[in-house]
Amino acid sequence: MSKSTISTFQLFALIPDAETARLYLEARLWPQGPRCPVCRSCERITARSRGFYRCNACKEDLTVRTGTIFERSHVPLHKWVYAMYLLLTARKGISSMQLAKEIGITQKSAWFVLQRLREACGSDIGKLAGIVEIDAMADKVLAYRPKPKSEAAQSRKRKAAKVARKSK
């Protein structure tokens, strides 16, 4: 296992419940303290109970969910963090059915969570702009064409090759 990846056990020890997840996300989102997503002010923010804050400049109530992918979601924050972990550590991605079973939510909610996470990852393919080098193995992989599997397909291919040779 690489040093950059933690185990599931370590993740559960780090973030065991929704309150701990909220505190973790607040520390990641607001390292200098809460910031209003509406007016971008951080001077006139008053803390309220259970992670709610009030911006006295624009009179908006805010939480760590406001203006993020977690907004308008009833999924607890620790399940969001676990879903992020599962999505990022899965080699070939994760289905909404599998995510629903893993974190204990409905398939519909799991689909919603995955859509939001994929949206947050973005689809910017600008990293491949400019000169891109491909090694020799990639050329072979890109040129690979599988052989026909059935006898009928193979005989059709042989007949087509004969016709092509005769027409030359």
N, C-alpha and C positions, 0 to 999 in steps of 0.2 A: 504494500500500500504506500502511496506517495505521502510525503510530509504535508502536502497542501490539502489532503482529504482527511476528514475525520470520520470515525465510524458512527454507525447509527446509535450505538450505546453512548458514545461521547456526546452526540447531539442531544439525546434525551436527558443526559446529565446536565448539559449546558442550558437547555430550554425545556423544563419539565411541564410547564403550564402556560396558560394564556397571559398571565400577569408578567411572568418572566420574559415571555416573547415580546410583550409590549415594551418593557424596559430595554430589552436588547435592541429592538427596532428604533426606539426613540434615540438611543445612543448612536446608532448608525446613521439615522436620518438627520438628527439635529445635534452634531457634536458640540456646538456652542450654545445649546439651549433651544427651546421651541421657537419656530419661525412660522409666521402666518403665511399660508399659501396664497391668500388673496392680496394683501398689501405688502408682503415681504418684510414686514416689520418684526423685530425680535425684542424691542425695548419694552413695549407695553403689553406683555403677555402675563396673564394671571393664571396660576395653577388652580384647578378645581379638583374634585374627587375622581378617583378611578381612571386617571389618564386623560381627563378632559381639560382643555385649556380655553381661555377666553382672550381674544385680542381686543384690547380696549381702544385701539386706534380705529378699527373698522367694525367693531362690535360683532365679530364672527366667533362662533364656537368651533374648536378644532380638536382633533385627536391625531394620533400617528397615522390613522387611516385616511384622513382628509387629503385629497389631491394625489393619492397614490393608487396603486393597483388594488389595494385592500378596500377602497371606498365602496360603499353600498354592498358589502358582503357580510353575511351572517356567519361565515366560517371563522372559527377562532384563530387567532394569530399564530399560535403554536402549530396548528395544522397547516397554515400557509407556509411557515418556515420548513416544516417537514416535507411538504409538497415541493418546495424549491430544492431541497436536498435530494429528493428522489428524482426529480427531473434532471438535475445537473449531474448526478452520479450514474444514471442509467445510460448504458452504451448506445442503445438504439431507441431511446425515448421511452415514454411510458403512456399507456392507454388510460382513458378516463375510468374504465372498469377496474383496472389494476390499482389506480390511485384511490378510487373509492374504497376498495377493500383494504388498502394499506392504512389509510388515515381515518377510516370510519365515518365517511359522509356518503351522500347519495351520488349516483353516477352523474346526475344532472349538475350537481354542485361541483363535482370533480372536473367535469367538462368546462365549467365556468372558470374554475381556478386555473386549469391548464391554458385556456384561451388567454386569460389575463397575463399569466407568466410568459407565454410565447410572445404576446404583444410587447411586454416589457423587455424581452430579449432583443426585439427589433428584427428587421429584415434588411439591414444595411449591408449590401454586398460590395461596398466601396473598398474593402480591404484587398480585393483582387484587381483593383485598377492599376494601370501601368504595366510594367513588364513582369510577367509571371513565369517562373522557371518550372519545368516539369522534367523529372528524371526519366531514365530509360524504362524503368519498371512501369511507370504510369502510362507510357506510350503503349506498352503491351496490354495493360489492363483496359485502356480505352479502345484498343483495336480488337479485343477478344470478341468473338462471336460464337455462341454455343452451337454444337452440331445438332441437326434434327434428331429427334428421339425415336420416331416410329419408322418402321421399314418402308411404309408407303411414302413418307416424306423423303426418305433417302433415295428411293427409286425416282421420285419426281425430280429431285435435285440432279441425279445422274442424267436423266432424260433431257433436262433443261441445259445441262452442260454440253451434252452431245449436239443438241440443236445449235447452241451458240458456237461450237467448234466448226460445224458444217457450214454455217452462214458466213464464217470468216473467209 
